[in-house]
Amino acid sequence: MGRGLRLECAPVNKRPDGSLASDSENWTTLETGTVIPAPPPPPSRQHLFKLTPPSSTLSNVSGFKCVCFNVLAQIYATRQIYPYTPLWALAWSYRKRLILREVLSHDADFICLQEVQANHFDKFFQPNLSKAGYEGVFKRKTREAIGDHPNAIDGCAIFFKRDRWTLCEQYGIEFDEFARATISDRRTLRRVLKGNIGLALVLEEVPGAHPQPKHRHRKPRRLCLVNTHMYWDPQYADVKLWQTWILCQELEKLVLHRNLPLVLCGDFNSTPDSTVYELLAEHMLSRPRASQNDPYKILPQNHMLQHRLPLVSSFASHGEPKFTNYTGHFVGCIDYIFYTKTHLNVTSCLDVDPESELKQHTALPSPAYPSDHIPLVTEFDWVDRD
């Protein structure tokens, strides 16, 4: 993409003894023009503000910015799933450059990516984002690889700017592990074992990297940043709800007793009218809905389907986007950035791209958009407790 090809060749002469030797004096070179031109980036997206934006810049130097993006693992980027996308635009060699351009364009403190293949994390994301000043942590799903490559397993990755943040703790959350420990019925267990995971990091500000008023001296702040990817199948709403409940229980143990701010990013594969969203946003489920769609009795009793995390969606004051996933077979909002309102405020977030742009090539992915998801971008500031 954005490059030409060069062919260099020389004639080969046959020696009397039958061996071959190239004629190094007569090399010929042929160069093509650009094979696939790099498309221009999509038009700038509109900023939505909850608080009055800073007068000089959108970036709040005392706060931080977070990106959440399902990059579409190459093992799923097939012609069968996306028949409207040109084959060359599905190729990883093409898409990876657009993905990198997209995530770096936001200059975020934190980048939370879903559907990152293990081999792509090692060979592409980690080295390229490291050059841009980021440190990364990866957690693969707990399932078998797809295809012949042993590392063709996708998972969640978190990158953070190493000049602004330092990693203090990291935790992997494996939903299958909890299922095996708590579910004895084989039929029920088989339904729940999907390999989905979560990744949680506790990060601390690098001293001096975050400007503050001269008269105020405080310890570096810490926060817990979480990235997750729930099961995809619409017929498994019970499994998604169970995974979300388990995640919340584990995050309670991690952040509540330490009063840690929490930012929760992920592809939850659930729309705003789902029980998953209701549990996250309302902290419990309404009684009539709690017992619905649980034929395998996976879920706990109604009074236990709750959590104590003061979570709010970054889009709550504006309403969730109409879509974050835009394909030929599904259009809807399934990606979210939640945060604890007791510790953080949203200063701005990016609206999603207009539908007119996404429809130019039928749907996503496309030559201009490398994934079937649209990245979410939110800027936060701290609730002043001094």
C-alpha positions as CSV (number, residue, x, y, z in Angstrom):
1,M,0.0,0.0,0.0
2,G,1.4,3.3,-1.0
3,R,4.5,1.7,-2.5
4,G,5.8,0.5,-5.8
5,L,7.5,-2.7,-6.8
6,R,11.1,-3.0,-8.2
7,L,12.3,-6.0,-10.2
8,E,16.0,-6.6,-10.6
9,C,17.2,-9.3,-12.9
10,A,20.4,-10.5,-14.8
11,P,20.9,-13.2,-17.4
12,V,22.4,-16.5,-16.3
13,N,25.1,-18.1,-18.3
14,K,25.9,-21.8,-18.4
15,R,29.5,-22.7,-17.9
16,P,31.2,-25.5,-19.8
17,D,31.0,-27.7,-16.7
18,G,27.2,-27.3,-16.6
19,S,27.1,-24.9,-13.6
20,L,25.3,-21.6,-13.8
21,A,26.7,-18.1,-13.3
22,S,24.8,-14.7,-13.4
23,D,26.1,-12.0,-15.7
24,S,26.5,-9.3,-13.0
25,E,27.5,-6.7,-15.6
26,N,24.1,-6.7,-17.3
27,W,21.6,-6.2,-14.5
28,T,18.2,-4.7,-15.6
29,T,15.8,-2.9,-13.3
30,L,12.1,-2.3,-13.7
31,E,10.0,-0.2,-11.3
32,T,6.3,0.1,-11.2
33,G,4.2,3.0,-10.1
34,T,2.3,2.8,-6.8
35,V,0.6,-0.5,-6.7
36,I,-2.2,0.4,-4.3
37,P,-2.3,4.1,-3.4
38,A,-2.7,4.8,0.3
39,P,-6.2,6.2,0.8
40,P,-6.5,9.6,2.6
41,P,-7.7,9.3,6.2
42,P,-11.4,9.6,6.8
43,P,-12.8,13.1,7.5
44,S,-12.3,14.4,11.0
45,R,-14.9,13.3,13.5
46,Q,-17.0,15.8,15.5
47,H,-16.1,16.3,19.2
48,L,-18.8,16.0,21.7
49,F,-18.3,17.9,25.0
50,K,-19.7,17.3,28.4
51,L,-17.6,20.0,30.0
52,T,-16.4,23.3,28.6
53,P,-13.4,22.5,26.4
54,P,-10.1,24.1,27.2
55,S,-9.7,27.4,25.3
56,S,-6.4,26.7,23.7
57,T,-6.5,23.0,22.9
58,L,-8.7,19.9,23.1
59,S,-6.0,18.0,25.0
60,N,-6.4,18.5,28.8
61,V,-2.8,18.3,29.9
62,S,-3.8,17.3,33.4
63,G,-6.1,14.6,32.2
64,F,-5.7,11.7,29.8
65,K,-7.2,10.3,26.5
66,C,-8.3,6.7,25.9
67,V,-8.9,4.9,22.6
68,C,-11.0,1.7,22.4
69,F,-10.8,-0.2,19.1
70,N,-11.7,-3.7,17.8
71,V,-9.1,-4.0,15.0
72,L,-10.6,-7.1,13.3
73,A,-8.3,-10.1,13.7
74,Q,-7.1,-11.4,10.3
75,I,-8.4,-14.9,11.1
76,Y,-11.9,-13.4,10.8
77,A,-11.3,-11.1,7.8
78,T,-12.6,-13.5,5.2
79,R,-14.5,-13.2,2.0
80,Q,-17.2,-15.4,3.4
81,I,-17.9,-12.9,6.2
82,Y,-17.3,-9.7,4.2
83,P,-18.2,-10.5,0.6
84,Y,-18.6,-6.8,-0.3
85,T,-15.0,-6.0,0.7
86,P,-12.3,-6.3,-2.1
87,L,-9.9,-9.1,-1.3
88,W,-6.9,-6.8,-1.4
89,A,-8.5,-4.5,1.2
90,L,-9.0,-7.5,3.6
91,A,-5.3,-8.4,3.4
92,W,-3.4,-7.8,6.6
93,S,-0.5,-6.3,4.6
94,Y,-3.0,-3.5,3.6
95,R,-5.1,-3.2,6.7
96,K,-2.3,-3.0,9.3
97,R,-1.0,0.3,8.0
98,L,-4.4,1.9,8.2
99,I,-4.9,0.5,11.7
100,L,-1.6,2.0,12.8
101,R,-2.4,5.3,11.3
102,E,-5.8,5.4,13.0
103,V,-4.6,4.6,16.5
104,L,-1.6,6.9,16.4
105,S,-3.7,9.8,15.0
106,H,-5.4,10.4,18.3
107,D,-2.2,10.8,20.4
108,A,-3.9,9.0,23.3
109,D,-2.4,8.1,26.6
110,F,-4.1,4.6,26.5
111,I,-4.9,2.4,23.5
112,C,-7.2,-0.6,24.2
113,L,-7.4,-3.0,21.3
114,Q,-9.5,-6.1,20.9
115,E,-9.1,-8.9,18.3
116,V,-5.3,-8.5,18.3
117,Q,-3.7,-11.7,17.1
118,A,-0.8,-13.0,19.2
119,N,1.6,-13.1,16.2
120,H,0.5,-9.6,15.1
121,F,1.1,-8.2,18.6
122,D,4.7,-9.5,18.6
123,K,5.6,-8.7,15.0
124,F,3.6,-5.5,14.3
125,F,1.8,-3.7,17.1
126,Q,4.5,-4.0,19.8
127,P,7.4,-2.9,17.7
128,N,5.6,-0.1,15.8
129,L,3.8,1.3,18.9
130,S,7.0,1.1,20.9
131,K,8.7,3.4,18.3
132,A,5.9,5.8,18.9
133,G,6.5,5.8,22.7
134,Y,4.1,3.2,23.9
135,E,4.5,0.1,26.1
136,G,2.2,-2.8,25.6
137,V,0.6,-5.8,27.4
138,F,-1.2,-8.6,25.7
139,K,-3.6,-11.3,26.9
140,R,-4.7,-14.0,24.5
141,K,-8.1,-15.8,24.6
142,T,-8.1,-19.2,26.2
143,R,-9.1,-21.3,23.2
144,E,-7.4,-23.2,20.4
145,A,-5.8,-21.5,17.5
146,I,-7.7,-21.0,14.2
147,G,-5.8,-22.2,11.1
148,D,-2.3,-23.5,10.9
149,H,-0.5,-20.8,12.7
150,P,-0.1,-21.6,16.4
151,N,-0.2,-18.0,17.4
152,A,-3.2,-17.1,15.3
153,I,-5.2,-16.6,18.5
154,D,-6.7,-13.2,19.2
155,G,-6.9,-11.4,22.5
156,C,-6.8,-8.0,24.1
157,A,-3.9,-5.5,24.2
158,I,-3.4,-2.4,26.2
159,F,-0.8,0.2,25.2
160,F,0.2,3.2,27.4
161,K,2.6,6.1,26.9
162,R,5.7,5.2,28.8
163,D,6.8,8.8,29.4
164,R,3.5,9.5,31.2
165,W,2.6,6.3,32.9
166,T,4.3,3.3,34.6
167,L,2.9,-0.2,35.0
168,C,2.5,-1.2,38.6
169,E,0.3,-4.3,38.4
170,Q,-1.3,-6.5,35.7
171,Y,-4.1,-9.1,35.9
172,G,-5.6,-11.5,33.5
173,I,-9.2,-12.5,33.9
174,E,-10.1,-15.8,32.3
175,F,-13.9,-16.5,32.2
176,D,-13.4,-20.2,31.4
177,E,-11.4,-20.5,34.7
178,F,-14.3,-19.2,36.7
179,A,-16.7,-21.4,34.8
180,R,-14.8,-24.6,35.6
181,A,-14.5,-23.7,39.2
182,T,-18.3,-22.9,39.7
183,I,-20.2,-25.0,37.1
184,S,-20.4,-28.8,37.5
185,D,-23.0,-29.6,34.9
186,R,-21.2,-30.6,31.7
187,R,-23.9,-29.4,29.3
188,T,-24.0,-26.0,31.0
189,L,-20.2,-25.8,31.2
190,R,-19.9,-26.5,27.4
191,R,-22.2,-23.6,26.7
192,V,-20.1,-21.2,28.9
193,L,-16.6,-22.1,27.8
194,K,-15.9,-19.6,25.0
195,G,-12.4,-18.5,25.8
196,N,-13.1,-14.8,26.4
197,I,-10.9,-12.8,28.7
198,G,-10.2,-9.5,30.3
199,L,-7.0,-7.6,31.0
200,A,-6.6,-5.2,33.8
201,L,-3.6,-2.9,34.5
202,V,-2.9,-0.6,37.4
203,L,-0.9,2.4,36.2
204,E,0.7,5.3,37.9
205,E,1.6,8.7,36.6
206,V,5.2,9.4,35.9
207,P,6.2,12.1,38.3
208,G,6.5,15.5,36.5
209,A,4.9,14.2,33.4
210,H,1.4,15.6,34.3
211,P,1.4,19.3,34.9
212,Q,-0.4,20.6,38.0
213,P,-0.7,24.0,39.8
214,K,2.5,25.1,41.4
215,H,0.9,25.5,44.8
216,R,-0.3,21.9,44.8
217,H,1.9,19.0,45.6
218,R,0.4,15.5,45.5
219,K,1.4,12.0,45.1
220,P,1.2,10.6,41.5
221,R,-2.2,9.3,40.8
222,R,-3.1,5.7,40.0
223,L,-5.9,4.2,38.0
224,C,-7.1,0.8,36.8
225,L,-7.5,0.4,33.1
226,V,-9.4,-2.7,31.8
227,N,-9.9,-4.1,28.3
228,T,-12.3,-6.9,27.5
229,H,-14.0,-8.7,24.7
230,M,-17.3,-10.6,25.4
231,Y,-18.7,-13.5,23.3
232,W,-20.2,-12.5,20.0
233,D,-23.1,-14.8,19.3
234,P,-26.6,-13.1,19.7
235,Q,-28.0,-16.5,20.8
236,Y,-25.8,-16.5,23.9
237,A,-27.1,-13.5,25.7
238,D,-27.0,-15.5,29.0
239,V,-23.3,-16.2,28.5
240,K,-22.5,-12.5,27.8
241,L,-24.4,-11.4,30.9
242,W,-22.6,-14.0,33.0
243,Q,-19.2,-12.9,31.7
244,T,-20.0,-9.3,32.4
245,W,-21.2,-10.1,36.0
246,I,-18.0,-12.1,36.6
247,L,-15.9,-9.2,35.3
248,C,-17.6,-6.7,37.6
249,Q,-17.1,-9.0,40.7
250,E,-13.4,-9.3,40.0
251,L,-13.0,-5.5,39.4
252,E,-14.8,-4.8,42.6
253,K,-12.1,-6.8,44.5
254,L,-9.4,-4.9,42.6
255,V,-10.5,-1.3,42.9
256,L,-13.1,-0.7,45.6
257,H,-11.0,-1.3,48.8
258,R,-8.2,0.9,47.3
259,N,-10.5,3.6,45.9
260,L,-8.9,3.3,42.5
261,P,-10.3,5.1,39.5
262,L,-11.5,2.7,36.9
263,V,-11.7,2.9,33.1
264,L,-13.4,-0.1,31.5
265,C,-13.1,-0.5,27.7
266,G,-14.3,-3.3,25.5
267,D,-16.3,-4.9,22.8
268,F,-19.2,-6.2,24.8
269,N,-21.1,-7.5,21.7
270,S,-24.3,-6.1,23.3
271,T,-26.5,-3.2,22.4
272,P,-27.7,-0.5,24.7
273,D,-31.1,-2.2,25.2
274,S,-29.4,-5.5,26.4
275,T,-29.1,-6.9,29.9
276,V,-25.3,-6.5,29.7
277,Y,-25.6,-2.8,29.2
278,E,-28.2,-2.5,31.9
279,L,-26.0,-4.4,34.4
280,L,-23.0,-2.1,33.7
281,A,-24.9,1.2,33.6
282,E,-27.6,0.6,36.3
283,H,-25.5,-1.7,38.5
284,M,-28.3,-4.2,38.7
285,L,-31.1,-5.8,36.6
286,S,-34.8,-5.1,36.8
287,R,-36.5,-8.2,38.2
288,P,-38.6,-9.1,35.2
289,R,-35.6,-9.2,32.9
290,A,-33.1,-11.0,35.2
291,S,-34.6,-14.5,34.7
292,Q,-35.1,-14.2,30.9
293,N,-33.2,-16.2,28.4
294,D,-31.3,-18.4,30.9
295,P,-32.3,-21.9,29.8
296,Y,-29.2,-23.5,31.2
297,K,-29.4,-21.8,34.6
298,I,-26.1,-20.1,34.2
299,L,-26.9,-16.9,36.0
300,P,-27.1,-16.4,39.7
301,Q,-30.3,-15.5,41.6
302,N,-31.8,-12.1,40.8
303,H,-30.5,-10.4,43.9
304,M,-26.9,-11.4,43.1
305,L,-26.9,-9.9,39.6
306,Q,-25.5,-6.6,40.6
307,H,-22.2,-4.8,41.4
308,R,-21.0,-1.8,43.4
309,L,-18.9,-0.1,40.7
310,P,-20.1,3.5,40.1
311,L,-19.8,3.0,36.3
312,V,-21.0,5.5,33.7
313,S,-20.6,5.3,29.9
314,S,-18.5,8.1,28.4
315,F,-21.4,8.8,26.0
316,A,-24.1,8.8,28.7
317,S,-24.7,12.6,28.6
318,H,-25.2,12.4,24.8
319,G,-26.7,9.0,24.3
320,E,-24.8,6.0,22.9
321,P,-23.8,6.2,19.2
322,K,-26.2,4.7,16.7
323,F,-23.4,2.3,15.8
324,T,-19.8,1.3,16.5
325,N,-20.0,-1.8,14.4
326,Y,-21.1,-1.3,10.8
327,T,-21.2,-4.4,8.5
328,G,-23.3,-5.8,5.8
329,H,-25.1,-8.1,8.3
330,F,-25.2,-6.0,11.4
331,V,-25.2,-2.3,12.3
332,G,-25.3,-1.3,16.0
333,C,-23.5,0.0,19.1
334,I,-21.6,-2.8,20.9
335,D,-18.4,-1.0,22.0
336,Y,-18.2,1.2,25.1
337,I,-15.9,3.1,27.4
338,F,-17.2,3.1,31.0
339,Y,-15.6,4.9,33.9
340,T,-16.2,5.5,37.7
341,K,-18.0,8.8,38.1
342,T,-16.6,9.3,41.6
343,H,-13.1,9.7,40.3
344,L,-13.3,11.0,36.7
345,N,-15.1,13.4,34.4
346,V,-15.5,13.2,30.6
347,T,-14.2,16.4,29.0
348,S,-14.9,15.3,25.4
349,C,-15.4,12.3,23.2
350,L,-15.4,11.8,19.4
351,D,-18.7,11.1,17.7
352,V,-18.7,8.2,15.2
353,D,-18.3,8.8,11.5
354,P,-21.3,9.8,9.5
355,E,-23.2,6.9,7.9
356,S,-22.7,8.5,4.5
357,E,-19.0,8.0,4.8
358,L,-19.3,4.4,5.9
359,K,-21.7,3.5,3.0
360,Q,-19.4,4.6,0.3
361,H,-18.0,1.0,0.0
362,T,-21.3,-0.7,1.2
363,A,-20.1,-1.3,4.7
364,L,-17.0,-2.0,6.8
365,P,-14.3,-3.1,6.5
366,S,-13.5,-1.1,3.3
367,P,-10.5,0.4,1.5
368,A,-10.8,3.4,3.7
369,Y,-11.7,1.7,7.0
370,P,-9.5,-1.3,8.0
371,S,-11.9,-2.8,10.6
372,D,-15.6,-3.4,10.9
373,H,-15.6,-1.4,14.1
374,I,-15.2,2.4,14.7
375,P,-12.7,3.4,17.4
376,L,-14.1,5.2,20.4
377,V,-12.1,8.1,21.7
378,T,-12.7,9.8,25.1
379,E,-10.8,12.4,27.1
380,F,-11.0,12.4,30.9
381,D,-10.1,14.7,33.7
382,W,-9.8,13.9,37.4
383,V,-12.4,14.7,40.0
384,D,-10.6,17.2,42.2
385,R,-10.5,15.7,45.7
386,D,-7.9,18.0,47.2
